[in-house]
Amino acid sequence: MLLVSKSKIGRRNSVLLALALVGWLSGCATRPTNVLLPVADTSPSSSKVEMLVTTTRARSANPAEMYTGERGLAPSFSDITVSIPPASVRKVGEVAWPKKLPSNPATDFAVVKAEEMTREGAKAWLRASVRKSPDRSVLVFIHGFNNRFEDSLYRFAQIAKDTGTNSAPILVTWPSRGSTLAYGYDRESTNYTRNALELLFQYLARDPEIKEVSILAHSMGNWLALEALRQMAIRNGGLPKKFKNVMLAAPDVDVDVFRTQIADMGKQHPQFTLFVSQDDRALRVSRRVWGNIPRLGSIDPEQAPYKEELASNNVTVIDLTKVKSGDPLNHGKFASSPQIVQLIGTRMAGGQTLTDSRVGLGDTIVQATTGAAAAAGSAAGLVIAAPVAVVDQNTRENYGNEVEALTGPQGSKKCASGAPSTKECKK
């Protein structure tokens, strides 16, 4: 009742409208989970993307999940090959998620190889892959908030394919729980991964085989990328010249903090390309959570002081505010256009629809509200999501995870009236 009394009429009506859509959404099919169990390579016409995966996620006991959203004690490495169906099956900028399991390489994205490696094995893989690159380059991709391992893996495979990059692909995936209700956990997980990412950057800088490094980061992944680069620059007295391009897509970064990060990197820093959109709804919520300070990915680059500061730091800005998007949050619109994807590809990296994580209606309602509920992961957010979790599969799974995080494993089993009817609730 307290939440309702403090809500504005317009926002209350928005929540009610969203709830009215529950019946429609509950009848919609959702894609399968745990899609990463390797299948036979049965489609000669499909493309193959082999990548090095380095992660601070915990290994999953389920081989079809591979890695969870929890934090591992040390970085781990894998050699993974993703099969991508031909152009007749999917559009540029899309991932062809399987509609049923097992995945069919002729029509779906599918894992056809997944081998865990040691650190030395990862170095050997990288040396061999870089030698195949015409310019001896690597492309490092760092995903954003609300991404499960399978999301980041398939998305990066699509980046490598759709941009036609010849760089050796390296996926850096950090412990995200894949839930909009876990914003705080995800943010701390980027900090948890910061040292590991810097160690990777340091290795890439030292390896004489590697002549060029490009980095693409999205959303919260930009915080991780910028912090690791800043940390490396301070430690080394600057950044190496081989770090050519850093692309910041919809960065969920405080503009004041970015000013200090780029200053700490020194005069010799990579060419930064910044993708912004002033109608980015996800960053609008983040701004409220973080004290109403503008987020870098939603600024107006033509307004002072941003225009002058970006120019003085030689930051290229691509303003996508007027670009139409199929993303309801406008948080990944820079990559939903084939033309923009190709533009990024010409800058030695790639992009795509990077925010296609499985989001439930209840998560969306939390994003549409203000005050305590906007702070994803709060008890207030769970109260709002609870009625929707009864019928919406994605919200139900996210909700159960976050209840357990707030109350402990036993608390998640004591379901209140109206809570999702999961197995735990029935115990």
C-alpha angles and dihedrals in degrees: 000000000000091000093050094048092054096045122099117242094246094052092045089053090050090055092048090050090051090050089052088061092058094093091053095046094045088063094052119099119241125209121259121266127219092042099154103090104124116251132193116280096244101153115078091182093058121097122238126219116191115193142174112239121202118180145168090206120116116256114253123231086220110080090202090061097037096183131029131211092256125100121265122218092236137007116277132197137215139182106221131177119199121198114217120198120237125275091261089069103045141021126243108270096033135102114217099222114195115257091206138008139293096044117243111221090206092064108011142053104259139176110237097171133027120167126166113225139197121241090260090049090053091052091051091049091051094049092051094046095047091053088059091055114094091221097031090243137150131207117211117198122195115188127215141236121317099025127138119206093260090052094054093043097052093040093054091046087056092049091054092047102042097046094046091226117177092200121115103259120231120183116203108194122180130194105285117159093213094238131112086216090066100062095129093048092049092049092053089046090061089055089047089056098044097095093045091053092049089052089054091049091048091052092049089050093052099043107099091201090067113078101172137025125197123185129200118187130176133204111318089004087074090067089055094046095047094046092050091048091047092048091049093048092051092048095047100033091247144352125284119257091236089072092089110160133027115180117198110199115192091331115208091210131128107251092223091052091048089055090058094041094056091044090053090055091065132224094304105067134138124276104272120209114192123200112200136176122183092205094057102137096190091057089046089061091045090053091057092048092051100051101278094289112146117256116232093237095059104043125121100245092200094061128087132288093017098058094054095041095049091048093049090053093046093241114164111219126204110191111205098174093118095043113108116232140191088215107100091208094048086224098123101028093120088072103038091079117079089214092056091046090054091047090055090047090060089057091064095263140062148235144194143154095319100173102064094120117142104272122180127217090248089057089052091052090053089053090051095056133077136220121027094352092059090064095086112224095033125128089243091058090052091051090056094045096048100084092048093048090069092071108015113082097203095048090045093058094044091045094053092051093050095046088056091048092053101039105022129249094297093049092057089060094056098076119188123222110291095021120131115288098236128153089258091056090054094055 
